[in-house]
Amino acid sequence: MTAVGSRSTETTRPSFFWPVAAIAVPLISLVAKVRIRGAEKLPRDGAYVLAPNHYSEFDPLVVALAVWRIGRAPRFMAKESLFKVPVLGWILRRTGMIPVARSSSASAAKQTLKQSAELVEHGRGVIVYPEGTLTRDPDLWPMRGKSGAVRLALTDGIPLIPMAHWGTQEIMGRYQKGLSLWPLRKPVDVIIGDPVDVSDLRGRAGEASALNEATNRLMNAITALLEELRGEKAPAERWNPSTHGQKETGRLDS
């Protein structure tokens, strides 16, 4: 297991994250014993797009804890509508969360350009679930991905970092109501991989074929990391909800 390295100013300089972390970190750590591999592969400064797998409603808490422990501020993409909710919207803006448009319109594309430029300008990272919602795969393997993460990364050449974790299903299963708290500190393994090389596709960032290729590379990298954690091979064909008559509700990217 890789030791956590030096921390960035995002976590060492006072910010709105401090009081949140002071409350959340001990509580999450009481429930989950998060073990991190490959911590050094998350950039200590500058922009990045971190793309994890997603199979439990508890996942974001584990991912946020891992990113904070590594030394970066955990910022997620969130639905635009949440930014309009009183108090919650203010918190999301204060912590630098990124609103995502739920369409593939020209305005959504323009928003992606603006968001990518802001990540680079402020040296911030963002966590984007490329599946957009909980996987529908019966065995919790990553399903077909969407292009939101790669769109951000391709626009300004931002490092696209794959991430996988395994163990949160023992704390909160997919669609489970409530947490399984006993025994406390259930092990959850997190692994971060090398950046996915999509440099050859940057000049074609507006083409559907390039976005599909980049997304496929990303999902392959995430799946390979999860295979390493689980010690088994994923199905040869990635789960596609549309071919199984499933609706992909609650998507956070497009």
Secondary structure as GFF3:
##gff-version 3
##sequence-region A 1 254
A	DSSP	alpha_helix	9	12	.	.	.	ID=ss1
A	DSSP	alpha_helix	17	31	.	.	.	ID=ss2
A	DSSP	beta_strand	32	37	.	.	.	ID=ss3
A	DSSP	three_ten_helix	39	41	.	.	.	ID=ss4
A	DSSP	beta_strand	48	52	.	.	.	ID=ss5
A	DSSP	alpha_helix	59	70	.	.	.	ID=ss6
A	DSSP	beta_strand	77	79	.	.	.	ID=ss7
A	DSSP	three_ten_helix	80	84	.	.	.	ID=ss8
A	DSSP	alpha_helix	88	94	.	.	.	ID=ss9
A	DSSP	beta_strand	98	100	.	.	.	ID=ss10
A	DSSP	alpha_helix	106	122	.	.	.	ID=ss11
A	DSSP	beta_strand	125	127	.	.	.	ID=ss12
A	DSSP	alpha_helix	148	156	.	.	.	ID=ss13
A	DSSP	beta_strand	160	166	.	.	.	ID=ss14
A	DSSP	three_ten_helix	168	170	.	.	.	ID=ss15
A	DSSP	beta_strand	186	192	.	.	.	ID=ss16
A	DSSP	three_ten_helix	199	204	.	.	.	ID=ss17
A	DSSP	alpha_helix	208	230	.	.	.	ID=ss18
A	DSSP	three_ten_helix	241	244	.	.	.	ID=ss19
###
